[in-house]
């Protein structure tokens, strides 16, 4: 059982405290998707972002490695154009070029290999498709406290970047970054939109 299965019952109430942050992330993602798009969401957790972006997408496949998170998401999000799958984002079961956009909201900093996620996103995107990613970033005292909290919960250090490093990671892996910005929110988060 993964740590995310263990924390699933308390995760949504905890992160939902940052309403302002979720509003920023939702607006950021919705700016780059449209009703004509087939979108893949990685690390959907209990469906907080899924629920907020579904109406902006044509088809949304929301995935998470935690079966308990997916169970919660299915209960919370009953929207016709959304399907949920338990899937490891390091090894996606989708054909090359299947999606117009890939969304990874606040998950790259907790995965085993963020670079592998970038490679998988590139593989499943159609040519010119967008990778829309938000992630916890460092650079404030609050960020350091949250980073320590993540270590306590998950028992290990997590990958963390400041905004400049987050953008650089995409560029170093061959992505063209079209937008990179930090959001004013309870949890320090930044967003990047990139294409291959």
N, C-alpha and C positions, 0 to 999 in steps of 0.2 A: 504494500500500500504506500502510495506517495504522500509526501507532506501535504500536497494540495488536496488529496482526498481527506486528510485529517482536518485541515483548516476550512474545508468547504462550508460547514455549517455556520461559521462566524465570519467568513470572508466578505460576503456581500454587505452585511450591516457595518462592518469596519470601513470598507472603502467607500461606502455610500455617504460617509460623513463629509466627503469632499465634493459637494454638489457643484461648486464653482469649477473645480477641476474637470469633472465629468462634462459639464456644459462646454468648456473650452475644447476638450478632446472631441466630443460629438460634433461640434461646429466645424472643427478642423477636418475631420474625416469626411463629413457630409459635403464639404466644399469640393472634394476630389472624386466623388462617386456620383453616378446618375442612374435613373431607372432603366437605362438600356444595358447596364453592366451586370456581368456575373462576377460576384465578389466572394473571396475566401477570407474568412476571419480566423486568425491563429490565436490560440490562447484566450478563448472567449470567456473563460471562467463561468460565473453564474448568469451571464447574459446581460450585464449592465450596459455595455456598449452595443451589443447585438440589437437589443430592443430599441435603442436610440437611432441606429443607422438603417434599420431594415427598410423603412419606407422610402429611403433615398436610393435603394438598390433594386435591380430587376430580380435577381436571384442571389441569396446570401447563404453560403454554406459556412456554418460556425463550428469551429473545432477546438478541442482541448484534450490534453493528455490525461486529464483526470475524469474518470467516469462519474464521480460524485458531483463535480462541477457541471458536467453535461446534464446530469439528472436534474440539478437545480435549474439550469438554463431552460430545459424543456418545459419544466413546470411554470417558469416565470414568463417565457416568451412563446406565445401561441400565435404566431403570425404566418400567414399562408406562404410567403415567399422564402421562409427560413427553414433550413434543415440543419440538424446537429449531428456531429460525428465525433467519436472518441478517436483521436489521431495524434501521433507524435509529430510535431512540426519539423523535427530533424529528418524525417523520412516520410514525406507526404505520399499518399496512395493515389494521387491524381496524375493524369496524363500531362505531358509537356504542353505548354501553351493553352491551358484550360480556362484561365481567368483573365478578366480585364483589369482587376485590381486585387491586391492582397493587403489586408489590414492586420497589423500586429499591435494591439493596444496594451501597453504596459506589461509586456511579457519578455522582451529581449533581455532585460537585466536579470531574469531569474532562470533562463534556460542554460543547459550545459554548454552549448556551443553556438553563440549568436551568429558566427560566420557561416555555419552550416545552414542556419535558418535563412540567411541572406541568399545563399546558393539555391536552396529549395524554392524560395519565393521567385527567384529569377527563372528557374526551370518551369514552374507552373504558370507563369505569366505569359500572356500573348505578347508578341512584339509591340513595344511601346506602352505596355501596361504599367500601372503605377503600384509601387509598394508604399503604403501609408503606414508609418510606424510612430508610435508614441512610446516613450520610456521614461522611467525614473532617471533623473539626472542629479549630479552633485553640484556643489558650489555654494551651499548655504549650511548654516548650523542645523536647521531642521532636516536637511538631506542626510547629514551625518548621523543624526539620531535614528532616522528611518532606516538607513543602511545597517546600523547596528541591530535594530529590531528585526530586519529581514534575516540577518545572520542567526539571531537567537531562534527564530521560528524554523528556519530551514537547516540550521546546523552547519552552514558554510558561508563563505564570502560570496557575494554576487558581483557580476560584472557591472561596473558603474562608469559613467562617462559624464563630463560636463557637455554642454551643447556643442562646443567646437569639436570635441572628441567623437561625439555621437555622429555628427555630420561627416567627419573624416573617415569613420569606419565604413560608411556607405561608399564614399569616393574611392577608398583603398581597395574595395572589392568590385570596382568597375561600374558603379551606379552614377548616374547624373542626378545631382540633388537640385530639385526645383524650389524647395521651401524647407527651411529649418528655423524653428522658433521655440522659445520657451514660453510656457503658460504661467500666468499668475494664479496659483492655486495652493491649497493646503499641502498637498503632496507635490514636491518639485518635479514637474514633468515637461518634456520637450517633444516636439513633433517634427518628423521629416517626411517629405514626399520625394520619391526618387524613381527614376526609370532606368532601364538597361538599354 
